[in-house]
Amino acid sequence: MNFKKRYLVLILLLISKFSFSQEGVAVYSDYLSDNYYLIHPSMAGAANCAKIRLTARQQWFGQEDAPALQTLSFNGKLGDKTGGGLIVFNDKNGYHSQKGFKATFAYHLMFSRSEVDLNQLSFGISAGLVQAELDETKFVDYDPVIGGIIQKDSYFNVDLGASYNYLEFYAHLTVKNALASKRDIYSDIESDNLRKLLLSAGYVFGDSDRIQWEPSFLFQLVDETKEKTIDLNIKAYKDLEFGKLWGGLSYRRSFDAAEFENNGSVSTQRLQYVTPIIGLNFKSYMVSYTYSHLIGDVKFDQGGFHQITLGVNLFCTREKYDCNCPAIN
């Protein structure tokens, strides 16, 4: 493995451990592209319409073996109180890659006083199969533990979650990878515990005649290592004659710092990045662009992470709720 490859691995371990690709679908900022279902199974079928979302994410354009992720998700109502969904993903990070899917079932309890009053408590479970792959055929440095082959291993896991949507307020709690899953590829260096806790909430201010503002946060806790991060988000929406224009800004920060050598002394750096996002809803279609920029002295590349999301809403069979609740309406 040449120096550049080693440095890439070092940077990924140092400042990208919360989005590393060994946990299934990594938690980036794509949930802000009208896709809370991607991280919260209880949101399957919670909205008025069925939703299809296709996301492509690429880090560090021009760098060989840079991380890339593609996801395709669908969720919608199965009945008056039930919903379902499916996520298919492909995640590549250097010599490591993952492919998999998740199937979701959700149950929704309505406490509304009328058909247009939103007061909904939801529960969801996702079951998924992931195939991890480590390609050792391109390794150039000799090591007795390297077999020089393509190693593959598959594992099963589940996500559990609950959501509460009340008018303009929402909150979500999800446990990702709730089961301990034995995997052999990294058995000597990696724990079987991939469990992660996600907690998010937000509120939409304003009315449809003016700009609507949506502050929110997402807190993440890794069970095994107790590593913690938080996203602080703000989005703005403007209703137009043909649809809705929206944009926002997200700031992610780790509570924990990693140590590195700096001119003979030991320095620390926290994972930090800012993510501007812009999107447009035109009739039943949606498109958005997201750019994430890392903050700090230790960087592999000055370029950031680019993401494009395309979506379409289908089967909008019921009347919209009387609230400014973009994720539901």
C-alpha positions in Angstrom: 0.0 0.0 0.0 1.7 3.3 -1.1 2.0 6.4 1.0 -1.0 8.1 -0.5 -3.3 5.1 0.2 -2.0 4.9 3.8 -2.7 8.6 4.3 -6.2 8.2 3.0 -6.9 5.5 5.5 -5.5 7.6 8.3 -7.7 10.6 7.5 -10.8 8.3 7.2 -10.1 6.9 10.7 -9.2 10.2 12.2 -12.1 12.5 11.1 -14.7 10.3 9.4 -15.3 7.6 12.0 -18.9 8.6 12.4 -19.7 8.2 8.7 -17.4 5.1 8.2 -18.9 2.5 5.9 -18.8 -0.5 8.2 -22.2 0.0 9.8 -24.6 -0.4 6.9 -26.0 2.8 5.5 -23.8 5.6 7.0 -25.6 8.6 8.6 -24.6 11.6 6.5 -26.8 14.7 5.8 -29.0 13.1 3.2 -31.9 12.8 5.6 -32.3 16.6 5.2 -33.3 16.0 1.5 -36.8 15.1 2.5 -35.8 11.6 3.5 -36.1 11.0 7.2 -37.1 7.5 6.4 -33.5 6.8 5.4 -32.4 6.9 9.1 -35.7 6.5 10.9 -37.8 3.3 10.1 -40.8 4.7 11.9 -41.2 7.3 9.1 -42.1 4.6 6.5 -45.6 5.5 5.3 -46.0 8.4 7.7 -46.4 11.0 4.9 -49.5 11.6 2.7 -47.6 10.4 -0.3 -45.4 7.4 -1.1 -41.8 8.6 -1.7 -39.0 7.4 -4.0 -35.6 8.9 -3.3 -32.4 8.3 -5.3 -29.1 9.7 -3.7 -25.6 9.7 -5.1 -22.8 10.9 -2.8 -19.1 11.3 -3.9 -16.2 12.5 -1.7 -13.0 14.1 -3.0 -13.5 14.3 -6.7 -10.3 13.3 -8.6 -9.0 11.1 -5.8 -8.6 7.4 -6.5 -10.7 5.1 -4.3 -12.4 8.0 -2.6 -15.6 7.1 -0.7 -18.9 7.0 -2.6 -22.4 6.0 -1.7 -25.6 5.4 -3.6 -29.0 4.7 -2.0 -32.4 4.0 -3.5 -35.4 4.1 -1.1 -39.1 3.8 -1.3 -41.7 4.1 1.4 -45.5 4.5 1.5 -48.7 3.5 3.2 -49.8 -0.2 3.3 -53.1 0.6 5.0 -54.8 3.1 7.2 -52.4 2.5 10.1 -49.5 0.7 8.5 -46.6 1.6 6.2 -43.7 -0.1 4.5 -40.4 0.7 2.8 -37.3 -0.6 1.1 -33.8 0.7 1.0 -31.1 -0.6 -1.3 -27.5 0.8 -1.0 -24.0 0.5 -2.4 -21.1 1.9 -0.3 -17.5 1.9 -1.4 -14.6 3.2 0.6 -11.2 2.4 -0.8 -10.6 -1.4 -0.7 -13.7 -1.8 1.5 -17.2 -1.9 0.1 -20.7 -2.9 1.2 -24.0 -3.7 -0.6 -27.3 -4.4 1.1 -30.9 -3.8 1.6 -33.4 -3.0 4.3 -37.1 -3.8 4.4 -39.3 -1.9 6.8 -42.7 -2.2 8.5 -44.2 0.7 10.4 -47.4 1.1 12.5 -49.0 4.6 12.9 -51.4 5.6 15.7 -53.5 8.7 15.0 -54.8 10.8 17.9 -56.2 13.5 15.6 -59.5 15.3 16.2 -60.2 15.6 12.5 -58.9 14.4 9.1 -56.6 17.4 8.7 -55.3 17.5 12.3 -51.8 15.9 12.6 -51.2 14.0 15.9 -49.4 10.8 15.0 -47.3 8.3 17.0 -45.3 5.8 14.8 -43.3 2.7 15.4 -41.0 1.0 12.9 -38.7 -1.9 12.4 -36.2 -2.5 9.5 -34.6 -5.8 8.8 -31.6 -5.8 6.5 -28.9 -7.9 5.0 -25.4 -6.5 4.3 -22.6 -8.0 2.3 -19.2 -6.6 3.3 -16.2 -7.0 0.9 -12.5 -6.4 1.4 -10.4 -6.4 -1.8 -6.8 -7.4 -0.9 -5.8 -8.2 -4.5 -4.5 -4.6 -5.0 -2.4 -4.5 -1.8 1.3 -4.1 -2.8 3.0 -4.4 0.7 3.6 -7.9 2.0 2.0 -8.8 5.3 1.5 -12.4 6.6 -2.1 -11.6 7.6 -3.0 -10.4 4.1 -4.3 -13.3 1.9 -4.2 -11.3 -1.3 -7.8 -12.3 -2.1 -11.3 -10.8 -2.1 -12.8 -11.5 1.3 -16.6 -11.4 1.7 -19.0 -11.7 4.6 -22.7 -11.1 5.1 -24.6 -10.2 8.3 -28.2 -9.6 9.3 -29.4 -6.8 11.5 -32.4 -4.7 12.5 -33.2 -1.1 13.2 -35.9 -0.1 15.7 -37.5 3.3 16.0 -40.3 5.6 17.1 -41.6 9.0 15.8 -44.0 11.5 17.0 -45.5 14.2 14.6 -47.7 16.8 16.2 -48.6 19.7 13.8 -45.3 21.5 13.2 -43.3 19.6 15.8 -41.6 16.2 15.2 -39.2 13.9 17.2 -37.6 10.6 16.3 -35.7 8.0 18.2 -34.0 5.1 16.4 -31.6 2.3 17.4 -29.5 1.3 14.4 -28.0 -2.2 14.3 -29.8 -3.4 17.4 -28.3 -6.9 17.2 -24.8 -8.0 17.7 -23.6 -9.4 14.4 -20.6 -11.6 14.0 -18.4 -10.8 11.0 -15.2 -12.5 10.1 -13.5 -10.0 7.8 -12.4 -7.7 10.6 -12.8 -10.1 13.5 -9.4 -9.3 15.0 -9.8 -5.5 15.0 -13.5 -4.7 15.0 -16.2 -5.3 17.6 -19.4 -7.1 16.8 -21.4 -4.3 18.4 -22.4 -1.7 15.7 -25.3 -0.3 17.7 -25.9 3.4 17.3 -28.6 5.6 18.9 -30.1 8.4 16.9 -32.3 11.2 18.4 -33.7 14.0 16.3 -36.3 16.7 16.7 -37.4 19.9 15.0 -40.1 22.5 14.6 -41.4 24.6 11.6 -42.1 28.3 12.2 -44.0 30.6 9.9 -47.0 30.3 7.5 -47.4 29.4 3.8 -47.6 33.1 2.8 -44.1 33.8 4.0 -40.8 32.0 4.4 -41.0 29.1 6.8 -38.1 28.2 9.1 -37.3 24.8 10.4 -34.6 24.4 13.1 -33.7 20.9 14.0 -31.0 18.7 15.5 -29.7 15.1 15.2 -27.7 13.5 18.0 -25.8 10.3 17.5 -24.3 8.0 20.1 -22.1 4.9 19.2 -22.8 2.3 21.9 -19.5 0.5 21.9 -17.1 3.5 22.0 -19.5 6.1 23.5 -18.5 8.5 20.7 -21.0 11.3 20.2 -21.9 13.8 17.5 -24.6 16.4 16.9 -26.0 18.0 13.8 -27.4 21.5 14.2 -29.7 22.3 11.2 -31.7 25.2 9.9 -33.9 25.0 6.8 -36.0 27.6 5.0 -39.0 27.0 2.7 -40.7 29.3 0.3 -44.0 28.3 -1.4 -44.1 29.2 -5.1 -46.9 28.9 -7.7 -45.3 25.7 -9.2 -43.9 24.2 -6.1 -41.6 24.9 -3.2 -38.0 26.2 -3.0 -36.0 25.4 0.0 -32.5 25.5 1.4 -30.6 25.1 4.6 -27.3 24.8 6.5 -26.2 21.9 8.7 -23.2 21.9 11.1 -21.9 18.6 12.5 -19.5 18.4 15.4 -18.1 15.5 17.4 -17.9 15.7 21.2 -14.7 13.6 21.0 -11.3 14.5 19.6 -8.7 12.4 17.8 -5.0 12.9 18.5 -2.4 13.4 15.8 1.3 14.5 15.6 1.9 18.1 14.7 5.5 19.2 14.3 6.7 16.9 17.0 3.9 17.6 19.5 0.5 16.0 19.9 -2.6 17.9 18.8 -6.2 17.1 18.8 -9.0 17.7 16.3 -12.7 17.1 16.4 -14.8 16.0 13.4 -16.5 19.1 12.1 -18.1 20.0 8.8 -20.7 22.4 7.4 -23.2 21.3 4.8 -25.2 23.8 2.7 -28.2 22.3 0.9 -30.6 23.6 -1.7 -33.7 21.9 -3.2 -36.7 22.4 -5.3 -40.1 20.6 -5.3 -41.8 20.9 -8.7 -45.3 19.3 -8.7 -44.6 15.7 -7.6 -40.8 15.8 -8.3 -38.0 16.8 -6.0 -34.3 17.6 -6.7 -31.6 18.7 -4.2 -27.9 19.3 -4.0 -25.8 19.0 -0.9 -22.1 20.0 -0.3 -20.2 19.1 2.9 -16.9 20.9 3.7 -14.6 19.6 6.5 -13.2 22.0 9.0 -9.8 21.5 10.6 -6.0 21.3 9.9 -6.0 17.6 9.0 -7.5 17.1 5.6 -6.8 14.6 2.8 -8.1 17.0 0.2 -9.4 20.5 0.0 -12.4 19.3 -1.9 -15.6 18.4 -0.1 -18.4 15.9 -0.4 -21.0 16.3 -3.2 -24.4 14.8 -3.1 -27.4 14.9 -5.5 -30.9 13.6 -4.6 -33.7 13.0 -7.0 -37.2 12.1 -5.9 -40.8 11.7 -6.8 -44.0 11.5 -4.8 -46.6 8.9 -5.7 -50.1 7.8 -4.6 -51.1 11.0 -2.8 -54.6 9.8 -1.9 -55.6 11.8 1.2 -56.1 15.5 2.0 -53.0 17.4 3.3 -52.9 18.1 7.1 -53.5 21.6 8.2 -50.0 22.3 9.3 -46.6 23.4 7.9 -45.0 19.9 8.2 -43.0 19.3 5.0 -41.9 15.8 6.0 -45.6 14.7 6.3 -47.4 16.9 3.7 
